[in-house]
Amino acid sequence: MNDSSPAAVGQALRQAREAQGLGVDEVAARLRLMRRQIEAMEADDFEALGQPVFARGFVRNYARLLGLAPEPLLADMGGATIEPVVMRPEAPLPSRNWLTSPWLLLTLFGILVLAVVPVALYWWLNSDEDEPSAGAMMVPAVVPAMPEPVGTVPAASAAAAEAPPAPETAPAAPSVQDAAVAAGNDAPGVAAPAVRGVLHLEFGADSWVEIRDATGRMLRRQLDTAGSSVEVRGEPPFDVVVGNAAQVRMTYNGRPIDLKPFIDVTVARFTLEE
């Protein structure tokens, strides 16, 4: 006979916490949750945690923190078996090496520009000055002809003999723009990478928003004004911080997200996984 029941979930979590000598406040700090959310899980009050998908994510993270297998506890909770969104504690961003600092790269680029631009300008100016001299050297010297008897040489022929031949004009080289257009026409099309996550936010009041994607790249970090809306696309999971969260409506891939369980004072902090 199977004695598993929803009531056994909270009891198992509480017993494992007490066996490890952890307090409720310490667990809440590690999971970046509020004390009332930890107490709700241990009391099997999963409705107080918001939508079922969030309750299952909280239990999963709590079980992993205590070293318990989350699958049996999630099975005892019942409800939906599909978990499109799972919460996990935010991991600290890796420290950046000073060699990859954007300020260092910007400084090196500036030094390179200061070194290359004067040399290129000097070469360009000197090349323009040398072109007439080269053209003059290409004109063959005219050897004066022996004097002819008067009236034997037509005037037109004499004028043609005295005029130096004009230098031939080299064909114009194709421009960089034409070469780029030709290369772009011949190059095969490259498909843009598919975006797996779409966040849509609507603001009923001014709100500060920070969103990072799976690579740690900051997708949005600014103050959005009341009455505006924004759509953010990227690769999940997303680390999200929303200020004045009670006045913000949010959807993820078309599914509404309830921000109330994550609000601490006025700010909601959470992670969205696919």
Backbone as CSV, one residue per row, in Angstrom:
resi,resn,N_x,N_y,N_z,CA_x,CA_y,CA_z,C_x,C_y,C_z
1,MET,0.855,-1.206,0.000,0.000,0.000,0.000,0.881,1.242,0.000
2,ASN,0.565,2.182,-0.835,1.360,3.405,-0.962,0.846,4.454,0.016
3,ASP,1.745,4.891,0.959,1.346,5.888,1.968,1.614,7.310,1.510
4,SER,2.072,7.502,0.238,2.389,8.854,-0.238,1.122,9.680,-0.354
5,SER,1.205,10.921,0.040,0.085,11.852,-0.053,0.650,13.252,-0.090
6,PRO,-0.152,14.257,-0.532,0.351,15.626,-0.548,0.851,16.098,0.804
7,ALA,0.232,15.572,1.912,0.664,16.013,3.237,2.074,15.555,3.550
8,ALA,2.548,14.481,2.889,3.877,13.968,3.170,4.964,14.854,2.580
9,VAL,4.638,15.731,1.631,5.646,16.565,0.994,6.210,17.571,1.986
10,GLY,5.367,18.354,2.593,5.834,19.348,3.544,6.524,18.716,4.735
11,GLN,6.016,17.571,5.228,6.645,16.900,6.366,8.046,16.424,6.004
12,ALA,8.216,15.890,4.776,9.534,15.418,4.363,10.519,16.580,4.259
13,LEU,10.076,17.704,3.752,10.959,18.858,3.648,11.350,19.390,5.025
14,ARG,10.369,19.465,5.930,10.666,19.984,7.265,11.612,19.059,8.026
15,GLN,11.390,17.745,7.961,12.251,16.797,8.667,13.675,16.845,8.123
16,ALA,13.827,16.945,6.800,15.167,17.009,6.227,15.869,18.301,6.637
17,ARG,15.131,19.414,6.693,15.745,20.685,7.117,16.196,20.622,8.563
18,GLU,15.321,20.103,9.442,15.667,20.019,10.857,16.819,19.051,11.092
19,ALA,16.878,17.970,10.300,17.975,17.011,10.461,19.310,17.635,10.099
20,GLN,19.328,18.617,9.203,20.561,19.281,8.806,20.839,20.522,9.642
21,GLY,19.969,20.815,10.594,20.187,21.949,11.479,20.014,23.297,10.811
22,LEU,19.168,23.361,9.817,18.937,24.608,9.094,17.665,25.281,9.603
23,GLY,17.706,26.599,9.736,16.528,27.357,10.114,15.738,27.794,8.891
24,VAL,14.505,28.224,9.136,13.648,28.651,8.028,14.235,29.880,7.344
25,ASP,14.764,30.825,8.130,15.324,32.038,7.540,16.565,31.732,6.707
26,GLU,17.385,30.765,7.173,18.587,30.414,6.413,18.217,29.773,5.076
27,VAL,17.213,28.889,5.075,16.768,28.258,3.834,16.193,29.308,2.888
28,ALA,15.397,30.242,3.435,14.812,31.289,2.599,15.899,32.142,1.947
29,ALA,16.976,32.433,2.683,18.066,33.234,2.129,18.791,32.484,1.019
30,ARG,19.010,31.170,1.220,19.712,30.393,0.188,18.886,30.266,-1.091
31,LEU,17.573,30.101,-0.945,16.706,29.949,-2.106,16.244,31.291,-2.670
32,ARG,16.601,32.385,-1.974,16.188,33.729,-2.382,14.658,33.817,-2.427
33,LEU,14.025,33.239,-1.422,12.585,33.303,-1.267,12.260,33.990,0.045
34,MET,10.958,34.181,0.308,10.526,34.779,1.558,10.192,33.687,2.584
35,ARG,10.248,34.069,3.860,10.018,33.101,4.928,8.631,32.476,4.803
36,ARG,7.621,33.275,4.416,6.265,32.743,4.324,6.136,31.684,3.234
37,GLN,6.977,31.784,2.186,6.928,30.772,1.133,7.504,29.437,1.616
38,ILE,8.584,29.496,2.433,9.143,28.255,3.004,8.133,27.621,3.945
39,GLU,7.491,28.447,4.793,6.510,27.906,5.740,5.304,27.318,5.003
40,ALA,4.900,27.942,3.872,3.772,27.414,3.104,4.101,26.046,2.520
41,MET,5.319,25.826,2.047,5.694,24.510,1.503,5.697,23.452,2.595
42,GLU,6.229,23.794,3.773,6.275,22.809,4.856,4.896,22.542,5.443
43,ALA,3.954,23.468,5.244,2.579,23.254,5.703,1.698,22.697,4.591
44,ASP,2.278,22.347,3.433,1.541,21.805,2.287,0.474,22.787,1.777
45,ASP,0.700,24.075,2.005,-0.228,25.099,1.518,0.302,25.607,0.175
46,PHE,0.212,24.773,-0.853,0.809,25.105,-2.138,0.004,26.167,-2.889
47,GLU,-1.262,26.336,-2.551,-2.061,27.369,-3.205,-1.550,28.763,-2.867
48,ALA,-0.913,28.916,-1.695,-0.378,30.214,-1.307,0.847,30.597,-2.128
49,LEU,1.388,29.663,-2.895,2.587,29.923,-3.695,2.245,30.412,-5.102
50,GLY,0.970,30.570,-5.421,0.589,31.056,-6.742,0.216,29.911,-7.672
51,GLN,0.550,30.016,-8.909,0.207,29.015,-9.899,0.914,27.694,-9.595
52,PRO,0.308,26.553,-9.965,0.917,25.250,-9.684,2.317,25.103,-10.256
53,VAL,2.585,25.722,-11.390,3.908,25.564,-11.978,4.972,26.200,-11.101
54,PHE,4.630,27.309,-10.404,5.584,27.932,-9.501,5.748,27.098,-8.235
55,ALA,4.638,26.546,-7.701,4.721,25.710,-6.505,5.626,24.514,-6.748
56,ARG,5.526,23.873,-7.913,6.363,22.721,-8.225,7.833,23.131,-8.364
57,GLY,8.059,24.330,-8.919,9.436,24.811,-9.021,10.049,25.085,-7.659
58,PHE,9.265,25.666,-6.724,9.768,25.927,-5.380,10.118,24.618,-4.665
59,VAL,9.224,23.622,-4.776,9.472,22.341,-4.104,10.703,21.668,-4.699
60,ARG,10.872,21.754,-6.007,12.035,21.142,-6.650,13.336,21.756,-6.113
61,ASN,13.388,23.085,-6.051,14.598,23.754,-5.572,14.844,23.476,-4.090
62,TYR,13.780,23.435,-3.305,13.919,23.160,-1.876,14.474,21.750,-1.672
63,ALA,13.948,20.778,-2.420,14.417,19.397,-2.289,15.884,19.281,-2.688
64,ARG,16.280,19.939,-3.756,17.687,19.875,-4.186,18.604,20.500,-3.150
65,LEU,18.162,21.588,-2.496,18.976,22.215,-1.463,19.208,21.263,-0.301
66,LEU,18.195,20.464,0.044,18.302,19.529,1.171,18.909,18.189,0.763
67,GLY,19.221,18.013,-0.520,19.794,16.754,-0.967,18.766,15.654,-1.180
68,LEU,17.503,16.021,-1.357,16.438,15.047,-1.583,16.165,14.924,-3.087
69,ALA,15.680,13.764,-3.502,15.259,13.569,-4.886,13.935,14.295,-5.089
70,PRO,13.849,15.247,-6.021,12.623,16.030,-6.165,11.483,15.265,-6.829
71,GLU,11.777,14.258,-7.659,10.734,13.595,-8.430,9.655,12.946,-7.562
72,PRO,10.012,12.167,-6.511,8.948,11.582,-5.664,8.068,12.645,-5.010
73,LEU,8.672,13.751,-4.563,7.881,14.801,-3.918,6.942,15.469,-4.923
74,LEU,7.435,15.698,-6.139,6.581,16.295,-7.162,5.449,15.352,-7.544
75,ALA,5.731,14.050,-7.564,4.674,13.090,-7.864,3.609,13.088,-6.769
76,ASP,4.029,13.248,-5.515,3.067,13.295,-4.409,2.216,14.559,-4.451
77,MET,2.741,15.625,-5.031,1.965,16.861,-5.112,0.797,16.713,-6.082
78,GLY,0.929,15.833,-7.109,-0.120,15.696,-8.109,-0.137,16.909,-9.011
79,GLY,-1.238,17.141,-9.711,-1.376,18.295,-10.595,-0.744,18.045,-11.939
80,ALA,-0.413,19.103,-12.645,0.095,18.996,-14.010,1.461,18.332,-14.007
81,THR,1.711,17.520,-14.995,2.989,16.843,-15.132,3.945,17.618,-16.009
82,ILE,3.430,18.601,-16.776,4.285,19.405,-17.647,4.705,20.655,-16.897
83,GLU,5.979,20.942,-16.881,6.507,22.085,-16.165,7.209,23.012,-17.144
84,PRO,6.458,23.875,-17.846,7.093,24.747,-18.824,7.998,25.786,-18.189
85,VAL,7.765,26.140,-16.931,8.563,27.157,-16.262,9.032,26.602,-14.938
86,VAL,10.340,26.627,-14.686,10.919,26.102,-13.452,11.771,27.193,-12.838
87,MET,11.638,27.395,-11.558,12.395,28.418,-10.855,13.650,27.779,-10.280
88,ARG,14.730,28.518,-10.277,15.961,28.070,-9.648,16.680,29.287,-9.090
89,PRO,17.517,29.115,-8.075,18.243,30.268,-7.534,19.164,30.868,-8.567
90,GLU,19.280,32.171,-8.535,20.161,32.834,-9.476,21.610,32.570,-9.094
91,ALA,22.422,32.190,-10.061,23.837,31.944,-9.819,24.602,33.250,-9.987
92,PRO,25.631,33.486,-9.171,26.415,34.718,-9.318,27.121,34.742,-10.657
93,LEU,27.184,35.912,-11.251,27.848,36.059,-12.540,29.342,35.825,-12.384
94,PRO,29.963,35.120,-13.349,31.404,34.875,-13.243,32.175,36.177,-13.325
95,SER,33.270,36.228,-12.536,34.106,37.418,-12.538,34.811,37.565,-13.871
96,ARG,34.910,38.784,-14.345,35.504,39.042,-15.643,37.016,39.201,-15.518
97,ASN,37.719,38.631,-16.455,39.159,38.791,-16.517,39.475,40.190,-17.019
98,TRP,40.544,40.800,-16.432,40.870,42.176,-16.850,41.314,42.230,-18.293
99,LEU,41.776,41.073,-18.852,42.194,41.078,-20.253,41.013,41.246,-21.198
100,THR,39.804,40.860,-20.735,38.610,40.994,-21.570,37.780,42.214,-21.192
101,SER,38.338,43.117,-20.410,37.601,44.318,-20.001,37.287,45.185,-21.216
102,PRO,36.042,45.651,-21.349,35.710,46.507,-22.499,36.502,47.801,-22.514
103,TRP,36.872,48.325,-21.330,37.650,49.564,-21.294,39.048,49.335,-21.864
104,LEU,39.661,48.162,-21.539,40.983,47.867,-22.086,40.919,47.713,-23.599
105,LEU,39.889,46.976,-24.091,39.753,46.795,-25.539,39.512,48.126,-26.238
106,LEU,38.705,49.004,-25.618,38.436,50.313,-26.210,39.699,51.162,-26.259
107,THR,40.523,51.088,-25.192,41.781,51.848,-25.159,42.742,51.364,-26.244
108,LEU,42.868,50.023,-26.392,43.754,49.479,-27.424,43.282,49.877,-28.821
109,PHE,41.962,49.863,-29.025,41.429,50.268,-30.331,41.739,51.736,-30.622
110,GLY,41.619,52.597,-29.585,41.929,54.011,-29.782,43.394,54.231,-30.140
111,ILE,44.297,53.475,-29.457,45.725,53.601,-29.768,46.002,53.156,-31.194
112,LEU,45.352,52.058,-31.609,45.541,51.565,-32.975,45.078,52.600,-34.000
113,VAL,43.926,53.238,-33.746,43.423,54.254,-34.667,44.384,55.440,-34.742
114,LEU,44.907,55.885,-33.581,45.833,57.024,-33.577,47.129,56.700,-34.313
115,ALA,47.535,55.429,-34.328,48.770,55.052,-35.009,48.570,54.861,-36.512
116,VAL,47.401,54.347,-36.905,47.183,54.003,-38.311,46.740,55.207,-39.137
117,VAL,45.864,56.056,-38.569,45.295,57.167,-39.347,46.366,58.126,-39.873
118,PRO,47.348,58.581,-39.055,48.365,59.498,-39.627,49.185,58.859,-40.747
119,VAL,49.538,57.561,-40.575,50.319,56.883,-41.619,49.521,56.799,-42.915
120,ALA,48.249,56.412,-42.811,47.414,56.297,-44.006,47.217,57.658,-44.676
121,LEU,47.041,58.707,-43.868,46.861,60.053,-44.437,48.123,60.516,-45.154
122,TYR,49.290,60.259,-44.528,50.557,60.649,-45.152,50.759,59.911,-46.469
123,TRP,50.470,58.603,-46.503,50.633,57.827,-47.737,49.693,58.328,-48.835
124,TRP,48.440,58.638,-48.439,47.456,59.104,-49.432,47.860,60.443,-50.039
125,LEU,48.339,61.386,-49.197,48.747,62.694,-49.687,49.968,62.571,-50.608
126,ASN,50.930,61.738,-50.237,52.128,61.583,-51.056,51.819,60.887,-52.372
127,SER,50.878,59.935,-52.357,50.532,59.248,-53.598,49.887,60.213,-54.585
128,ASP,49.089,61.178,-54.115,48.483,62.173,-54.996,49.520,63.096,-55.618
129,GLU,50.575,63.416,-54.818,51.601,64.319,-55.326,52.503,63.647,-56.377
130,ASP,52.688,62.326,-56.245,53.595,61.621,-57.143,52.957,61.287,-58.473
131,GLU,51.643,61.271,-58.586,50.982,60.874,-59.820,51.326,61.777,-61.019
132,PRO,51.347,63.117,-60.897,51.698,63.947,-62.061,53.108,63.686,-62.548
133,SER,54.058,63.475,-61.591,55.443,63.224,-61.995,55.547,61.950,-62.796
134,ALA,54.837,60.899,-62.338,54.876,59.638,-63.056,54.295,59.792,-64.446
135,GLY,53.211,60.570,-64.570,52.601,60.794,-65.883,53.547,61.548,-66.807
136,ALA,54.278,62.498,-66.237,55.202,63.266,-67.075,56.331,62.385,-67.583
137,MET,56.791,61.431,-66.764,57.884,60.554,-67.187,57.438,59.640,-68.312
138,MET,56.147,59.321,-68.390,55.664,58.424,-69.419,55.558,59.097,-70.789
139,VAL,55.603,60.427,-70.872,55.501,61.141,-72.157,56.838,61.058,-72.867
140,PRO,56.881,60.491,-74.035,58.170,60.384,-74.734,58.685,61.755,-75.162
141,ALA,60.023,61.882,-75.099,60.645,63.155,-75.497,60.522,63.340,-77.011
142,VAL,60.317,64.582,-77.425,60.176,64.916,-78.846,61.533,65.353,-79.389
143,VAL,62.016,64.621,-80.344,63.308,64.980,-80.966,63.050,66.019,-82.042
144,PRO,63.723,67.152,-81.976,63.479,68.180,-83.002,63.844,67.661,-84.380
145,ALA,62.977,67.877,-85.339,63.220,67.408,-86.725,64.151,68.358,-87.450
146,MET,64.805,67.827,-88.435,65.692,68.644,-89.273,64.842,69.656,-90.049
147,PRO,65.329,70.817,-90.253,64.547,71.826,-90.987,64.259,71.366,-92.404
148,GLU,63.011,71.542,-92.808,62.563,71.165,-94.145,62.477,72.424,-94.989
149,PRO,62.507,72.242,-96.248,62.315,73.428,-97.110,60.951,74.034,-96.879
150,VAL,60.901,75.325,-96.950,59.663,76.057,-96.701,58.618,75.619,-97.697
151,GLY,57.354,75.312,-97.129,56.222,74.959,-97.991,56.094,73.487,-98.244
152,THR,57.037,72.645,-97.750,56.943,71.203,-98.002,56.182,70.470,-96.906
153,VAL,56.078,71.054,-95.669,55.400,70.405,-94.527,54.096,71.129,-94.263
154,PRO,52.945,70.458,-94.318,51.667,71.132,-94.023,51.632,71.619,-92.576
155,ALA,50.867,72.700,-92.351,50.772,73.270,-90.996,50.167,72.298,-90.016
156,ALA,49.156,71.530,-90.427,48.513,70.565,-89.503,49.481,69.496,-89.080
157,SER,50.330,69.010,-90.005,51.296,67.967,-89.661,52.329,68.496,-88.699
158,ALA,52.773,69.723,-88.875,53.749,70.298,-87.953,53.175,70.436,-86.566
159,ALA,51.914,70.836,-86.443,51.301,70.979,-85.107,51.164,69.637,-84.425
160,ALA,50.849,68.598,-85.224,50.712,67.266,-84.636,52.043,66.726,-84.177
161,ALA,53.120,67.032,-84.889,54.443,66.545,-84.501,54.918,67.216,-83.238
162,GLU,54.583,68.514,-83.046,55.044,69.240,-81.871,54.261,68.851,-80.619
163,ALA,53.013,68.401,-80.735,52.201,68.096,-79.535,52.595,66.730,-78.974
164,PRO,52.929,66.632,-77.686,53.284,65.328,-77.079,52.046,64.458,-76.984
165,PRO,52.203,63.148,-77.146,51.040,62.233,-77.017,50.475,62.258,-75.610
166,ALA,49.148,62.193,-75.521,48.490,62.223,-74.197,48.666,60.873,-73.504
167,PRO,48.933,60.873,-72.186,49.077,59.594,-71.454,47.758,58.846,-71.457
168,GLU,47.892,57.530,-71.585,46.694,56.688,-71.571,46.094,56.640,-70.177
169,THR,44.764,56.635,-70.111,44.056,56.604,-68.814,43.788,55.159,-68.418
170,ALA,44.249,54.782,-67.226,44.045,53.403,-66.748,42.579,53.191,-66.437
171,PRO,42.060,52.008,-66.701,40.645,51.741,-66.376,40.399,51.862,-64.884
172,ALA,39.223,52.448,-64.560,38.875,52.671,-63.145,38.688,51.343,-62.430
173,ALA,39.286,51.250,-61.229,39.125,50.023,-60.429,37.731,49.981,-59.840
174,PRO,37.166,48.804,-59.713,35.821,48.713,-59.108,35.836,49.208,-57.682
175,SER,34.771,49.924,-57.282,34.682,50.479,-55.933,34.444,49.382,-54.911
176,VAL,34.762,49.708,-53.646,34.548,48.757,-52.544,33.075,48.435,-52.385
177,GLN,32.214,49.472,-52.624,30.772,49.245,-52.484,30.260,48.257,-53.517
178,ASP,30.782,48.413,-54.845,30.345,47.470,-55.874,30.778,46.056,-55.552
179,ALA,32.022,45.896,-55.029,32.505,44.560,-54.677,31.684,43.953,-53.572
180,ALA,31.285,44.790,-52.582,30.477,44.272,-51.484,29.115,43.832,-51.955
181,VAL,28.518,44.616,-52.907,27.195,44.247,-53.427,27.266,42.952,-54.204
182,ALA,28.351,42.793,-55.042,28.495,41.560,-55.819,28.686,40.368,-54.910
183,ALA,29.497,40.536,-53.841,29.704,39.425,-52.913,28.434,39.084,-52.186
184,GLY,27.640,40.120,-51.810,26.382,39.857,-51.113,25.389,39.133,-51.970
185,ASN,25.389,39.403,-53.321,24.451,38.724,-54.214,24.809,37.272,-54.423
186,ASP,26.166,36.965,-54.407,26.583,35.588,-54.643,26.558,34.737,-53.391
187,ALA,26.640,35.378,-52.213,26.725,34.597,-50.971,25.391,33.944,-50.671
188,PRO,25.416,32.684,-50.236,24.141,32.017,-49.871,23.536,32.654,-48.649
189,GLY,22.204,32.622,-48.534,21.503,33.203,-47.400,21.766,32.414,-46.127
190,VAL,21.927,33.140,-45.023,22.178,32.517,-43.722,20.952,32.733,-42.861
191,ALA,20.364,31.672,-42.382,19.143,31.781,-41.576,19.473,32.340,-40.203
192,ALA,18.631,33.269,-39.724,18.816,33.853,-38.402,18.530,32.802,-37.330
193,PRO,19.274,32.841,-36.194,19.036,31.864,-35.136,17.635,31.989,-34.562
194,ALA,17.030,30.828,-34.291,15.667,30.820,-33.765,15.655,31.317,-32.320
195,VAL,14.630,32.100,-31.987,14.451,32.614,-30.633,13.435,31.740,-29.915
196,ARG,13.825,31.164,-28.755,12.967,30.223,-28.065,12.116,30.873,-26.988
197,GLY,12.473,32.063,-26.529,11.726,32.698,-25.445,11.321,34.111,-25.794
198,VAL,10.035,34.448,-25.542,9.519,35.791,-25.803,8.809,36.279,-24.542
199,LEU,9.305,37.370,-23.959,8.698,37.994,-22.783,7.976,39.266,-23.233
200,HIS,6.725,39.414,-22.791,5.943,40.619,-23.106,5.506,41.252,-21.791
201,LEU,5.816,42.534,-21.594,5.490,43.243,-20.368,4.675,44.483,-20.692
202,GLU,3.629,44.723,-19.878,2.800,45.917,-19.984,2.840,46.632,-18.635
203,PHE,3.067,47.955,-18.659,3.333,48.718,-17.451,2.154,49.634,-17.130
204,GLY,1.557,49.404,-15.938,0.510,50.291,-15.463,1.062,51.476,-14.709
205,ALA,2.347,51.426,-14.356,3.033,52.523,-13.682,4.506,52.420,-14.047
206,ASP,5.290,53.469,-13.733,6.719,53.454,-14.021,7.373,52.270,-13.308
207,SER,8.243,51.555,-14.025,8.846,50.341,-13.457,10.243,50.152,-14.024
208,TRP,11.199,49.788,-13.135,12.557,49.463,-13.553,12.631,47.974,-13.887
209,VAL,13.211,47.630,-15.059,13.254,46.241,-15.534,14.690,45.873,-15.898
210,GLU,15.125,44.671,-15.431,16.404,44.092,-15.847,16.145,42.659,-16.296
211,ILE,16.620,42.293,-17.501,16.425,40.942,-18.043,17.740,40.486,-18.668
212,ARG,18.239,39.312,-18.226,19.428,38.684,-18.806,19.036,37.340,-19.413
213,ASP,19.746,36.943,-20.482,19.449,35.659,-21.112,20.385,34.581,-20.584
214,ALA,20.391,33.395,-21.230,21.158,32.254,-20.744,22.657,32.512,-20.768
215,THR,23.131,33.407,-21.653,24.558,33.693,-21.748,24.998,34.781,-20.776
216,GLY,24.071,35.329,-19.996,24.402,36.415,-19.098,24.355,37.788,-19.746
217,ARG,23.965,37.829,-21.036,23.890,39.114,-21.742,22.662,39.904,-21.299
218,MET,22.853,41.180,-20.999,21.766,42.046,-20.563,20.912,42.421,-21.772
219,LEU,19.652,41.910,-21.795,18.736,42.202,-22.899,18.020,43.530,-22.699
220,ARG,17.721,43.881,-21.466,17.014,45.140,-21.190,17.361,45.588,-19.783
221,ARG,17.667,46.873,-19.619,17.977,47.439,-18.313,17.640,48.929,-18.365
222,GLN,16.401,49.249,-18.033,15.989,50.638,-18.098,14.659,50.825,-17.355
223,LEU,14.269,52.106,-17.202,13.001,52.462,-16.578,11.950,52.595,-17.673
224,ASP,10.878,51.791,-17.566,9.774,51.861,-18.524,8.636,52.682,-17.906
225,THR,8.033,53.532,-18.727,7.027,54.463,-18.228,5.637,53.831,-18.231
226,ALA,4.752,54.431,-17.440,3.375,53.936,-17.345,2.682,54.027,-18.700
227,GLY,1.901,52.983,-19.014,1.175,52.933,-20.267,1.957,52.348,-21.422
228,SER,3.255,52.068,-21.236,4.053,51.501,-22.324,4.092,49.982,-22.212
229,SER,4.598,49.335,-23.243,4.766,47.881,-23.262,6.043,47.561,-24.015
230,VAL,6.596,46.373,-23.764,7.849,45.971,-24.389,7.846,44.463,-24.597
231,GLU,8.535,44.031,-25.647,8.694,42.604,-25.950,10.180,42.293,-26.034
232,VAL,10.639,41.307,-25.250,12.044,40.935,-25.167,12.184,39.496,-25.641
233,ARG,13.119,39.257,-26.572,13.345,37.929,-27.127,14.760,37.475,-26.806
234,GLY,14.938,36.194,-26.537,16.265,35.671,-26.260,16.217,34.193,-25.963
235,GLU,17.359,33.679,-25.509,17.535,32.257,-25.216,17.328,32.032,-23.716
236,PRO,16.320,31.234,-23.311,16.118,30.976,-21.891,17.220,30.083,-21.337
237,PRO,17.403,30.087,-19.987,16.581,30.762,-18.986,16.864,32.257,-18.883
238,PHE,15.857,33.024,-18.383,15.971,34.461,-18.213,16.036,34.792,-16.717
239,ASP,16.986,35.653,-16.332,17.020,36.217,-14.984,16.303,37.561,-15.028
240,VAL,15.220,37.697,-14.249,14.316,38.847,-14.368,14.254,39.592,-13.041
241,VAL,14.338,40.924,-13.099,14.102,41.809,-11.964,13.097,42.861,-12.422
242,VAL,11.958,42.965,-11.704,10.906,43.905,-12.080,10.575,44.769,-10.865
243,GLY,10.781,46.075,-10.972,10.403,47.000,-9.929,8.939,47.411,-10.059
244,ASN,8.330,47.786,-8.911,6.912,48.161,-8.910,6.091,47.055,-9.580
245,ALA,6.409,45.790,-9.214,5.895,44.631,-9.941,4.383,44.492,-9.845
246,ALA,3.764,45.038,-8.815,2.310,44.916,-8.685,1.572,45.641,-9.810
247,GLN,2.260,46.577,-10.487,1.634,47.342,-11.562,2.065,46.856,-12.949
248,VAL,2.646,45.638,-13.022,3.171,45.123,-14.289,2.471,43.811,-14.626
249,ARG,2.021,43.688,-15.876,1.471,42.432,-16.397,2.493,41.810,-17.339
250,MET,2.670,40.470,-17.219,3.751,39.810,-17.952,3.266,38.486,-18.522
251,THR,3.708,38.179,-19.779,3.454,36.875,-20.387,4.782,36.306,-20.881
252,TYR,4.864,34.966,-20.900,6.051,34.264,-21.388,5.599,33.262,-22.440
253,ASN,6.004,33.518,-23.704,5.568,32.695,-24.838,4.039,32.592,-24.885
254,GLY,3.367,33.719,-24.590,1.912,33.771,-24.647,1.215,33.347,-23.372
255,ARG,1.951,32.790,-22.372,1.322,32.346,-21.127,1.432,33.445,-20.073
256,PRO,0.344,33.800,-19.385,0.426,34.833,-18.353,1.250,34.347,-17.158
257,ILE,2.030,35.251,-16.595,2.877,34.963,-15.442,2.411,35.839,-14.275
258,ASP,2.088,35.186,-13.136,1.664,35.903,-11.932,2.910,36.305,-11.150
259,LEU,3.161,37.601,-10.990,4.359,38.092,-10.324,4.206,38.193,-8.805
260,LYS,2.971,38.052,-8.280,2.741,38.285,-6.852,3.572,37.379,-5.946
261,PRO,3.729,36.071,-6.241,4.510,35.213,-5.333,5.971,35.632,-5.207
262,PHE,6.496,36.447,-6.134,7.911,36.787,-6.119,8.180,38.198,-5.612
263,ILE,7.126,38.923,-5.252,7.297,40.325,-4.861,7.790,40.395,-3.419
264,ASP,8.911,41.057,-3.211,9.432,41.366,-1.880,9.425,42.886,-1.751
265,VAL,8.523,43.405,-0.932,8.217,44.836,-0.828,7.563,45.277,-2.149
266,THR,8.367,45.772,-3.111,7.792,46.160,-4.412,8.528,45.521,-5.586
267,VAL,9.617,44.775,-5.324,10.469,44.241,-6.403,10.290,42.730,-6.504
268,ALA,10.136,42.229,-7.742,10.042,40.785,-8.007,11.339,40.331,-8.667
269,ARG,11.945,39.242,-8.095,13.166,38.670,-8.659,12.934,37.181,-8.861
270,PHE,13.194,36.677,-10.083,12.984,35.249,-10.361,13.704,34.888,-11.650
271,THR,13.716,33.566,-11.925,14.346,33.031,-13.140,13.314,32.206,-13.886
272,LEU,13.218,32.451,-15.202,12.308,31.696,-16.059,13.107,30.710,-16.893
273,GLU,12.742,29.424,-16.762,13.359,28.385,-17.580,12.300,27.780,-18.491
274,GLU,12.753,27.304,-19.641,11.809,26.666,-20.564,11.498,25.249,-20.086
